[in-house]
Amino acid sequence: MARLRQPYLPLDWEGIEDSPDLERVAMVLESLPDEGLMKALEASRPGRRDVTSVRVKWNMLLAGRVVGHATMNGLLRELKRNPALRRLVGINPAVGPKGAPDAHEMSRFWRKLGRRFGGEVDSLRAAAVERLRGHLPDLGEQLGTDTTALRTWARGRRDPKKSADPEADWGRKIRRWKGTDGQLHEDVTKWFGYKAHLLVDTRHELPLARRVTKASRPDAEKLLEMVRGLKARHPGLSPKSLSADKAYDDGGLTADLWRQERVRGVFDLRDTAQDGEDGERLPGGRNILLGDDGRVYCYAKAGHRMIRQAMRPWGFEADRGTTKYRCPAAALGTACPERERCGSGPYGRVVRVKHDMDWRRFGPMARHTKQWKRLYRGRTACERVNARLKGGMAMDDLHVRGIRNVTMSLDVAILTLYALALGHLRRGAKHWRSYTRIAH
């Protein structure tokens, strides 16, 4: 092996632009408003001399998320071989690799951060959201929610209390679908650990609130409290809609979201109809049927045939607590043999359905409209945010135990996403939602 004698060269800051990872690290460190947290950490050790400052350790945690290191040992190995990264996180270039803290020192810092400074980290998340609002005035108007599995670094036991992480337990998700052969299929995923509940801005793909529970807890648990807490912490946010999948299909939740928070639930319907059922008649309606799919149908007899048409949603009436539907023949110009019998006027027959009849099917957002479909499609932003946290931020390969450590890991990952978004927005980047691209 040929060896070259070369003196140590100080880091050229302009050379950072040649490395996308280093530029993203620099953008994160300069964008996050973490001075308050740093002062609180420094004030907790008056008169004591640290081998490595708390600022360097905090910068290392953020840098590890940016470059995708799942373990602290992996990050420390990266620091020892990468002088540019050491300079970025604040290690004196003259000291060299010896300036990086060891694994035991970082472990003590992590424990201290989780046990004593969880509130300060939570406040830092709130401050970052407020800075994002300065760039995104409509932040928080369209929300989505979803859960994702977080596996703990412990072997799962039949009795969770006998495992290395007694706070964790078993979770399970079932996905059912109909194949091309017409048969129903089922896919079951099990994991041992925790479940992350996220409130996501579906327009800008940013997580605004989080909650970590045991893996066995229901998806919709405490969702209303999360929405209420988000509005209390950020009075400037005004959520208008909340989309989610079938796991959140609950009439009581839809009613409470609207009555208490004025947020319209956009939840997919579970198939709860029995075989042979097709809804029930509207009280007082001769030929009006409330379908199990959330539509309102009118029936007309044409000879020996019965024609069924979906009535046209025509607006939500908040003062009446109803949704208005119009005759499809009058609203859409479709043919109907009983058009004159239902109403000879040009406006056609009008039906009002009270939400109290069934909040699941007939809530404040009429189903199967263009607006409903558009808002529901926005729910996929939650899946993309989950993918960024679990893949890009290494949350899918946690090496910590306990709900407090898992929550802190999630907070650091979310703060990294915030810092990347702030850096991109400050530079006016076009593709600022991507955490892998560089802002230009």
N, C-alpha and C positions, 0 to 999 in steps of 0.2 A: 504494500500500500504506500503510495507516494504521499509524503507529508510536506506541507508548505508552511513556512514561517511567515506569519502576517501579524502585524501589531493590531491591537484592538481599535476599532474605529467607532467613534460615537454615532449614535443614531441620527440619521438625516430625516427630519420630520417630513420633508417633501416626498421622501421615498415611501411613506405610508400609503400613498395613493396607488402604488403598484401592487398592493396586497388588499383585496376586497375584505378579508376577515379583519385585518388591522384597521381599516378605515371604518368598518362598522363598529368595532370596539371603541374607537375614538369618538364616533358619533354618539354612541350610547352614554359614555362617560361625561360628555359635555352637555347632554340634553336633559338629564334627569335632575330634578330639583331636590337633591338629597343633602343639602348643607345642614338642615335642621337635625336630621338623623346623625350626621357626623359629629355635630357639636354635642348631642346627647350621649353618644358613645364615648367621646373624649372626656366629658364631664364625669363619667362614671368611674374614671381611673385617675383621680387627682394625685399628683406627686409620684405616680408610678411610670416607669420607663418600659415601654414595649419594645421588643426586638424589632417588630414590624408594626407600623402604625395601623390604626383601625381603618383609615382611609384606603390604604393599600389592600387590606383584606376584603373590604367591601367592593373595591374595584375588581378584585380577583373573582368574586362571586358573580358579578355581572359579566365579566369577560368570559368566564366559563360557560355561561348560558349562550352567549353570542357565538362562540366557536363550537358549541355542541358537545362539551365534555360531560359525560354522565357522572363521573367520579372525581373526587378531589385529587386523588393521586394522579389521574390522567392530566388534570390541569397543572399540577406541580411539575410533572415531567415536561409538559409543554413550555412552562416558564423557564426551566433550566436550559432548554436548548434554543429558546427564542429570545434574543436580546431586545428586539423591537417590542415584543409584548411586555417584557419586564419594564421597559421605559414607559409604556403607555399606562400601566397600572400604578406607576409611581415609585418603582424600585430604582435606587441610585445606580446608574450604569457603571460607576467606578467599583461598586461592590461585586458586580457580576452575579452568577447563579446563587451565590451564598446569601444574597439579599432576600431571596424568596423564603417565606415562612415554611416550616415543616408541617406535616399532616396533623400532629398533635396540637400545634398552635392554632391551626384552622378549625380543628374540631372544637376546641375550647371557645373560639370566637363564634362558631355556629350555635353552640349551646347557649351562650350568653345572648345572642341575637334573638333566639326563639323564646327563651324564658323571661327576659326582662324588657325587650324592645319590640314586642309584637305590635303594641299600640302605635309606636313611632313609624314602623313600616306600613301599617294600615293608613296612617295619616299621609305618608308619602304617596301611597296609591291615590288617595283623594286629591292631593295637590297636583299630581300628574294629570288626572282627569280634568281638573279645572284648566290646566294649561292647554290640553287638547281642545277644550271648548272654545278657547280663543281662536283656534284655527278652524274649528268645525262647529259653526253655530247651531246646526240641527242635530248635534250629537245626542243620542238617547231617545229620539222620537219614535223610531221603529226598533223594538226589542225582539229578541228571540232567546229561547232558553233550551238547554240540553244538559245532559250529564255525561261524564266520561269516567272510565275505570282508571284508578291509580293503584298500582300494585306496590305493596310494601316490600321492604327487603327482609322478608322473613318467610319461612316455609309454612304453608297453611296446614293446620291440623283440623281434625274433625271437631274437636273442641277448641275454639279460637283462644280461650284463656290459657291453654297449655302451649301456645306458640311463643316465639320470641317477641311478638308484638301483640299483646293481649287486647289492645284497643281496636284492632282490625277484626274483620269477619269476612264471610263469604258473600260474594255478590253474583248475580246471574242475570243475563239479558237473553231474551228469546226473540228471534226474528223469524217471522212466518211469511211465506210467499207462495204464489201459485206458479208452477212451472209451465213450460210449453206443452207438456203432456196433460195439463189440466189437473194434476195432482197437487195437493197441499204439501209443502215442505217446511221443515223447522230446523233452525240452526241455533244451538244453545252455547253461549259463552260464559265461562265461570272464571272468577278471579278472587284472590285473597288480598284484601287491603281496604281501600276506601273509594269513595265516589265524590267527584268534583261537580258541583252544581254551578253553572255559569249563566249570568245575564249578559247577553252580547248585543251590541249595536249592529243590526243586520245590514245597514247601509254602509258603514265604515269598517265593519269587521273588527271591532275592538271589544274585549271583555270589560264590562263596567262594574260588575259585582261578582263575588264568588263565595262559595260555602263548601266546606269539606265535611262529609259525614261518613259513617260506616258504610261499607259496600251494600249492605242489605236494606238500607233505608229507601222508601219510595221516592221516585223522581220528583213528584209534585209537592213533596213535603216542604213546608215553609216558603213556598214560592211567593205567596202574597207578602210575607214579611220581608223577603229580599227586595221586592219592588218598592215597598213602603220605606225600607231603609235606604235604598238608592235615592229616592226623592227627598228624604230628610237630609241626607248628607250633601246632596247637590240640588239645592232649591231651583237652580236655573234649568235643570233638566225637566222636560215635560213629555214623558212617554205617552204615546197615543195608541199603540198596538203592541201585542205580545204574541208571537207565533211559537208553536211547539208541535211535537208529533202526538201520536195517539196516547202515549203514556200520560199526557196531561189532560185528556178528555174527561172533564168533570164539570157537571153543571153548577155545583156550588162554587168551584173556583172561578168559573166564568162570571157568575153573578157577583161574587165579592170583588173581583178585579174592576168591574164596571161601577158597582154601587159605591165602593170605598175609594178607589183610585182613579176612576174615569179612564180606565185602560181597556181597550177592546181585545178580548181573547180570540186568537185565530188558531184553533186547535183542530187537528184532523179527527174525524169521527171513528170510534171503534164500531165494529159490526155487532150490535147487540140485538138485532131483530131475530125472532124465532123463525123457523122454516115456515114459509107460507104467509108470513106477515108482510104487510106493505104500508104500514102507518095507520093512522086513525082519522076519522072525519073531524073536520073543524066544527065545533059546536055552533049550531045555527046555520051552517053551510050545507046546502042541498047536495052539491056535487064537488065539494072542496075536500081534498085529502092532504093531511100533513105527512109527508113521506119520511121514512126512517133515514134517508140520506140528507135531511135538512132542507129539502125543497118543498114548495107548496104546489100541488097539482090540481088541475080542474079536469073534470070528466064530461064528455059529451057523447051522446048516442047517435051513431050514424047507421041506420038500418039495424042489422044484427050485430054490428061491431061497436065496441066501446073505445073511444079515442081519449087518450090521456096526454095532456100538455102541461109543461112546467110554467107556472105563472112568473111574470117578470118582476124581480125585486125593484122597488121604486123609492127607496130611501128609508133611513132609520129615523124614527120619531122619538127623540129622547124624552120629551115632555109627556108623551102618552105611554112610553115604555113598550112600543110596538115597532114592527117592521111592516112597511106597506108593500103590497104586491098588486100588480095590475094584470088585467086580462091579456093573455098573449096575443089574441087576435087583434086587439086594439093597439097594443104597444109595439108589436112586431109585424103586424099585417098578415099573420098566419090564417089559414082557413079554419073555420069552426062552424058546424051545422047549427049550433045553438047560440050563435052570436047575438041575435036579436032577442032571444029569450032572456039571456043574462043581463042585457042592458043595451038599449038602442043608441045611447049617446056615444059621441066620438071618443070619449075618454075610456069607456069600457068599465067593466066591473072592477071594484076595488075591494081587497081583502086585507085586513089588519090582523096580524098574529102577535099576541102578547108574549113577551119573553118569559113571563112567569109560568107559562104552560110547559116549557121545557127549555131551560137555558143551554143545554147541550146542543140541541139542534137549531134553536132559533134565538141566538144571542144578539148582541148589538152589532154584529157584523154578518150580513147576509151571505150565506154560503154560495159557492159556485158562481160568484160574480168575478169580473176581471180584477177588481181591487182585492178581493179575498185571495184569489189565486196568486196575485203578485206578492202580497204580504206573506203568504205561506211559503212561496218559493224562496223568500229571503231567509227562511229558517236554515237553509243549507250553509249560511255564513257561520253558524255555530259549529258545524262539522269542520269547516276550514280552520276556525280558531283552535279547535281541539287538536287538529293535525299539526298546527304550528307549535302549540305548547308541548305536545307529546313527542313529535318528531324533531323539529328544529331546536326546541329548548330542552330536550332529553328528559321530559317528564314521564316518558314511557319506560324509563330505565332508572327508577329511583333507587338510591342506596342509603335510605334513611328509614327509620321506624318511628311509629307514634304519630298521632293525628297532628300534634303541634309542629313536628318537623316536616311532615308532608305539606301542611298549610303554608309554612314558611317557604318551602321549595316552590310551591305554586305562586306565592306572592313575588318571589324574585323573578320567576319566569314572566309573570304578567308585567312587572315593572320594566323588564327588558323589552317586551313588546311595546310598551308605552314610549320608552326612550327611543326606540327605532322609529316609531311613528312620528314623534316630535322632531327627531333629526331630519327625517325626510320632508316633513311639512315646512320646517324652517328653511330648508334649502329649495323649496318649491318643486320637489321631485314629482314626476308624473305618476310613477308606479310606487307610491309611498306605502301601499298596503303590504308589499312584499318585504319579508324580513331578510331575504337573501340578496336582493339587489342593492346597489349603491346609489345614494341620492346625488343627482347631478343637476 
